[in-house]
Amino acid sequence: MVWDRKFKVGTGYLMGVMALTVLAACDSVEVSRLIPGQSGSERFEEQTMFEVASAPGYKSQVAEAGETEEGAARSGVWLERRFSGGTLNLPQFEAYLNSILARIQEQWPGDKPAARVKISPTRDYNAYAHADGTIILPMGMLEDAENEDQVAFVLAHEYAHIILGHNHLNSYRNMSRKASAAVDLGFDAKHLYKEKQETADGTTENVVGGKTDKRTNYMYAADKVNASILAPVYGQELEREADLLGLDLLIRAGYSTNGASRALLAVKSGQERDKKIAAELAEIREKQRSESFSAAGDQALSGDTSGGIGAFFDELVSTGVFFVDEIEVDSHPDAKDRLDDLKAYINNHYKTRARVRVKKETLAAARAEPQTRARLDQYLQSHQARLDLDNDDIESAIARAKRGVGGDLSLDPITRQAFYEVRKYQGQTDRAVQNLELALQSEQAPLNTYQQLAEEWTLLGQYDNSLRALGQAEAKFGEVPGSLPIWIAAYKGLNNSEKVSTLMVKCRLEGTGLTQKCRRAAGQIEAEAAE
């Protein structure tokens, strides 16, 4: 319909204005440094990235000085347990990977930033480095890699990020905070000026409070501008720098450039898969959103202002978030462009370099080491069990989950987590809880294991057990805002209204999305619906 087309144009304009407003608000960031310029190979025609970066006083073109990321004082392993699913228990394989990293580190002159390798349980190709120098390599990439050179390039790329200070960036965070603050201020101003609320005696008064759902949309819109437009463009420059310096380190360490090309071809395949999935999700979201914004638009065009122009603007922002989702700006440059860039760089600086044979045997031998192979197979079985659940193949999921917790991984939190999900799917709550309790016997249990166990105890009415699990999590990971709804549900079960009220205040300070979860945990939403 005509309205749909006009609405999309208007929404695109709105989000564009919001993006420009964000940029204008961020006076501490040089906007020019967020806009991609020349490709990496063009910027380093005269000297290699290694020569430029190792020169005294060099500062990354993109990296800003400032405080390290929040939590940098914590180790990368702790952060993985706090914010992700933890890391794999593969000491022999880690030792092999760290020997490759040491070979790369030796190529850097002068002081060498500290670094170490840990392995995540994911099957993707998303490697990254924490502020303390912990490099995370995904299980999927290591299982699929064809040779050591390919792994070496990924490590060299991540170590280049560490050398260049990319994992100590503070400017994008400041930009994001200013953007969110600006949108929040605009929200209050808009509602203070335009929104009215009828009182008991029939008069109206200005109101700022009570707009939690709408504030969520506004803040989410700001987050999407940050995440979908500003951060990716900012990140692409970092990736270009890390690609070139990583290649320099790879070559100096005696590895084949084939490692770089094979690694990026794997990334290209992953990008194509992700785009396909994203397109399918976008189609679903568009269908879900279309009725909502069409109804609001038709109401406004018909002259029906019963909802108020403010209500229509809220819907515009809410639905506008969807169109930002459609803007495909990746934090990594396209893999094909990265390959072309590296080829040009090699032809410019390493054309006469003798060819180096790739090292297939060493990687194969490291993966075949008995303990490593047995544990890798168990982790892969646990991963596949989850995929079986997605396909409703419960028999296969049970068999794979059982194999996952066999041998010396019987108390491993990652394999036990998978078995918990299988038992939960079966409706066998007691056996599901037992798997979580076994997982907590490991010192490496991640935060989500404690949270899930606390939720299960709450559902079973064992509120004291729930509070004990939450307390153990807090002792290891500090206060966790995401756990507040579980705390509230447990205290509600114990009829401790004073604790519930105190925790609800904390929830409101954390933001609207969490407040809604807390209100549901406290039974407030159901109570309002009943009225």
C-alpha positions, 0 to 999 in steps of 0.5 A, spaced: 500 500 500 502 507 498 502 508 506 507 502 507 512 506 502 511 513 505 512 510 512 518 506 510 521 513 507 519 517 513 522 512 518 529 511 514 529 519 514 527 519 522 533 514 523 538 517 519 536 524 523 537 520 529 544 517 527 546 524 525 544 527 532 548 521 535 554 523 531 553 531 533 552 529 540 559 525 540 564 531 540 569 527 543 570 522 537 573 525 530 567 523 525 572 523 519 575 517 523 569 513 523 568 513 515 572 508 511 577 511 507 582 508 502 583 500 503 589 497 507 593 496 501 592 503 499 594 506 505 600 502 506 604 502 499 610 505 501 611 501 508 608 495 511 603 495 516 609 492 521 614 497 519 609 503 520 606 500 527 613 498 530 616 505 529 617 509 535 610 513 537 606 510 532 598 510 534 593 507 530 589 511 525 582 509 529 584 507 536 583 512 541 587 513 548 582 512 554 580 507 559 580 500 558 573 496 557 569 495 563 571 489 566 578 489 563 581 488 570 578 481 570 581 475 566 578 474 559 576 467 562 572 470 567 569 474 562 567 468 558 564 465 564 560 471 566 558 473 559 558 467 555 558 459 556 565 459 558 571 455 555 573 448 553 577 444 558 583 442 552 589 443 556 594 439 551 590 443 545 591 449 548 598 448 549 599 447 542 595 453 540 599 457 545 606 455 542 603 457 535 602 464 538 609 464 542 612 464 535 608 469 532 609 474 538 617 473 537 616 477 531 614 483 534 620 487 536 621 490 543 616 489 549 611 483 547 604 484 549 602 478 554 597 473 550 594 466 551 589 462 547 582 459 550 577 455 546 570 457 546 564 451 545 561 455 539 561 452 532 562 459 528 568 462 526 568 468 531 575 469 534 576 475 538 581 478 544 580 480 551 583 486 554 588 482 558 590 479 552 586 472 552 585 470 545 578 466 544 578 461 538 571 457 537 571 450 537 568 450 530 574 454 526 579 449 530 575 443 528 574 445 520 581 448 519 585 445 514 592 447 516 596 450 522 598 456 517 590 458 517 590 457 525 596 462 525 593 467 521 587 468 526 592 468 532 596 473 528 590 477 526 588 477 534 595 479 536 595 484 532 589 487 535 592 487 542 599 490 539 595 496 536 590 497 542 584 495 539 581 492 545 582 498 549 578 502 545 574 507 549 571 512 544 565 508 541 563 507 548 563 514 550 559 515 543 554 510 545 553 513 552 552 520 549 547 517 544 543 514 549 543 520 554 541 524 548 535 520 546 533 519 553 533 527 554 529 528 548 524 522 550 522 526 557 522 533 553 517 530 548 512 527 553 513 533 558 511 537 553 505 533 549 503 528 553 497 529 557 493 524 562 486 525 565 486 525 572 480 523 577 476 529 576 476 530 569 482 535 568 489 533 565 496 534 567 503 533 564 506 527 565 513 524 564 513 517 568 509 511 566 512 511 559 516 505 560 514 501 554 515 507 550 522 509 553 524 502 551 523 503 544 526 510 544 532 507 547 532 501 543 532 505 537 538 509 539 542 502 541 540 500 534 543 506 530 550 505 535 550 497 533 547 497 526 551 503 523 556 507 527 560 501 531 560 497 524 563 502 520 568 504 526 570 496 527 571 495 519 578 500 520 580 496 526 579 489 522 583 492 516 589 494 520 589 487 524 589 484 517 595 487 514 599 487 521 597 480 522 599 478 515 606 481 516 607 477 523 604 471 519 610 471 514 615 473 519 614 467 523 615 463 517 608 461 515 604 461 508 600 466 506 595 460 504 593 460 511 590 467 510 586 466 504 584 459 507 581 463 513 578 468 510 575 464 505 572 460 511 569 467 514 566 468 507 562 462 507 560 464 514 558 471 512 554 468 506 550 463 511 549 468 516 546 473 511 541 467 509 539 466 516 538 474 517 534 475 510 529 469 513 529 473 520 528 479 516 522 477 512 518 474 519 519 480 522 517 485 517 510 481 516 510 481 524 511 489 524 507 491 518 500 490 521 502 494 527 505 500 523 500 500 518 494 500 523 497 506 526 499 510 520 492 509 517 489 511 524 493 518 523 491 519 516 484 518 517 484 524 522 483 519 528 487 523 533 485 519 539 491 516 540 495 522 540 500 524 535 505 522 541 502 515 540 503 515 533 511 518 533 512 512 538 510 507 533 514 510 528 520 510 532 518 503 535 517 500 527 523 504 525 528 500 529 526 494 524 528 498 518 535 499 521 535 492 522 535 491 514 541 496 514 547 490 513 553 494 516 558 489 518 563 490 523 568 486 519 569 488 512 566 483 506 571 477 506 572 478 499 574 485 499 579 483 505 582 477 500 583 482 495 586 487 499 591 482 502 593 480 495 594 487 493 598 488 499 602 481 498 604 483 491 606 490 493 611 488 499 612 480 498 612 479 491 619 476 491 618 472 497 619 464 496 613 460 497 612 456 503 609 449 504 603 449 509 603 445 515 598 440 515 601 435 519 602 439 525 595 441 526 592 434 524 597 431 530 595 436 535 587 434 534 589 427 534 592 427 541 588 422 545 586 426 550 584 432 545 581 428 540 576 424 546 574 431 549 573 434 542 568 429 540 565 429 547 564 437 546 561 436 539 556 430 541 554 435 546 553 441 541 550 436 536 545 434 541 542 441 542 541 441 534 537 435 535 533 438 539 531 443 534 529 438 529 525 434 535 529 428 534 529 427 542 532 420 541 538 422 538 539 428 542 539 423 549 544 419 546 549 424 544 548 428 550 550 421 554 556 421 550 558 428 551 558 427 559 562 420 559 569 419 560 573 425 564 568 430 562 562 427 567 562 434 571 564 439 565 559 445 565 558 445 558 557 438 556 552 438 563 549 444 560 547 440 554 544 434 558 540 439 562 537 442 556 535 435 553 532 433 560 528 439 560 525 438 553 523 431 556 520 434 561 524 431 566 525 436 571 529 432 577 534 429 572 535 436 569 536 439 575 541 434 577 545 436 571 546 443 573 548 441 580 553 436 577 556 442 573 556 447 579 561 442 582 566 445 577 570 451 578 569 453 571 561 453 571 559 459 568 554 464 570 548 462 566 549 455 570 547 458 577 542 462 574 538 456 571 539 452 577 536 458 581 530 459 576 529 451 576 529 451 584 524 457 584 519 453 579 519 447 584 518 452 590 525 451 593 526 458 594 532 457 599 535 453 594 534 458 589 537 464 593 543 460 595 545 459 588 544 466 586 548 468 592 554 463 590 553 466 583 554 473 586 560 471 590 564 469 583 561 474 578 559 480 583 552 483 582 548 481 576 542 485 574 540 480 569 539 475 576 534 480 579 527 477 576 530 471 579 531 474 586 524 477 586 521 471 584 524 467 590 523 472 595 516 473 593 515 465 594 517 467 601 512 472 602 518 477 603 515 483 600 520 488 603 525 485 599 521 485 593 520 492 593 527 493 594 529 489 588 524 492 584 527 499 585 534 496 583 530 494 577 527 500 575 534 503 575 537 498 570 532 500 565 525 498 562 526 491 559 529 488 565 523 492 569 518 488 565 521 482 567 522 484 574 514 486 574 512 479 571 516 476 577 513 480 582 506 478 579 505 485 578 503 484 570 498 479 572 495 483 578 494 489 573 491 484 568 486 481 573 483 488 575 
